[in-house]
Amino acid sequence: MKYVIEHMEEGFSEWVRLEYAQIIKDIGAGNLYLTSLPSQTTQADIPQELLDLGLQWTTKPVNELIDPATNEPIQSERTCILYPRADTDLVPEDAQTYEWLVFGGILGAHPPRDLTLELIKKYGYTGKRLGDKQMSTDTAVRTTNIILERQTKFEDIKFIDYPEFRFNKSEAVEMPFRYVLDSEGQPILPKGMLALIKKDSEQSLDDLLA
Ligand SMILES: C[S@@+](CC[C@H](N)C(=O)[O-])C[C@H]1O[C@@H](n2cnc3c(N)ncnc32)[C@H](O)[C@@H]1O
């Protein structure tokens, strides 16, 4: 199974860098393609950590990706976009139909923007939903991987919605997303993300008090 992220943000924020690094660690660099980077992008524009992890990237859009198995562009009947407002949920049986899973490389905004819809309109691929709550891109990839590759139904995956991360007595941040729980019942976040959330929350408090 191949996972494609259509990069829709300007540049690489710290959030996006941590999310993409975690996705590579989860599914393997050979199974991830980052597409639609701005046409002038060079190696020097890609965060070194992602290059070191073996990130495969291109300025071409997803529909021009070449399938290494056939040397032809990927087949649209074998491609599915994960879209939060699609009519049907992704199920384990979809593994027989789809080989290419496409995600929007978009930071979760609250309230959600509907940017993934642009991908659906642009490429006309089938859209499938992963439940009705917004997930970060790494959570959406993780959930898709569990459903299709571990053949586990969405209802059988343990999630937490809007977890609160408490840093000390007076500081806590509630994240407006859904996360997969690990075997210890803790939400799975990219490595380094908690520290970044804390830093960002201190920054916004500073801005408020400035
Ligand atoms: C942070 S989300 C962005 C969603 C945002 N509401 C938008 O479309 O602007 C990043 C990506 O994760 C995937 N995703 C997140 N939640 C999802 C859900 N509930 N169902 C299907 N895909 C989801 C989509 O591919 C989406 O483009």
The ligand as a MOL file (V3000), in Angstrom:
LIG
                    3D

  0  0  0     0  0            999 V3000
M  V30 BEGIN CTAB
M  V30 COUNTS 27 29 0 0 0
M  V30 BEGIN ATOM
M  V30 1 C -5.8250 18.0450 9.4090 0
M  V30 2 S -6.6960 17.2130 8.1450 0 CHG=1
M  V30 3 C -7.3750 18.5500 7.2490 0
M  V30 4 C -8.8430 18.4640 7.3000 0
M  V30 5 C -9.4500 19.8490 7.1180 0
M  V30 6 N -10.7700 19.8760 7.6910 0
M  V30 7 C -9.4940 20.3030 5.6570 0
M  V30 8 O -9.9130 19.5630 4.7690 0
M  V30 9 O -9.0720 21.4330 5.4500 0 CHG=-1
M  V30 10 C -5.4400 16.6030 7.1060 0
M  V30 11 C -5.8310 15.4030 6.2560 0
M  V30 12 O -6.1170 14.2730 7.0580 0
M  V30 13 C -7.1460 13.4810 6.4430 0
M  V30 14 N -8.2540 13.3990 7.4120 0
M  V30 15 C -8.3370 14.0050 8.6280 0
M  V30 16 N -9.4670 13.6500 9.2720 0
M  V30 17 C -10.1250 12.7990 8.4430 0
M  V30 18 C -11.3700 12.0750 8.5260 0
M  V30 19 N -12.1680 12.1510 9.6020 0
M  V30 20 N -11.7280 11.2950 7.4580 0
M  V30 21 C -10.9350 11.1980 6.3670 0
M  V30 22 N -9.7410 11.8510 6.2300 0
M  V30 23 C -9.3470 12.6280 7.2480 0
M  V30 24 C -7.5370 14.1630 5.1390 0
M  V30 25 O -6.8420 13.5570 4.0500 0
M  V30 26 C -7.0630 15.5900 5.3800 0
M  V30 27 O -6.7360 16.2410 4.1700 0
M  V30 END ATOM
M  V30 BEGIN BOND
M  V30 1 1 1 2
M  V30 2 1 2 3
M  V30 3 1 2 10
M  V30 4 1 3 4
M  V30 5 1 4 5
M  V30 6 1 5 6
M  V30 7 1 5 7
M  V30 8 2 7 8
M  V30 9 1 7 9
M  V30 10 1 10 11
M  V30 11 1 11 12
M  V30 12 1 11 26
M  V30 13 1 12 13
M  V30 14 1 13 14
M  V30 15 1 13 24
M  V30 16 1 14 15
M  V30 17 1 14 23
M  V30 18 2 15 16
M  V30 19 1 16 17
M  V30 20 1 17 18
M  V30 21 2 17 23
M  V30 22 1 18 19
M  V30 23 2 18 20
M  V30 24 1 20 21
M  V30 25 2 21 22
M  V30 26 1 22 23
M  V30 27 1 24 25
M  V30 28 1 24 26
M  V30 29 1 26 27
M  V30 END BOND
M  V30 END CTAB
M  END
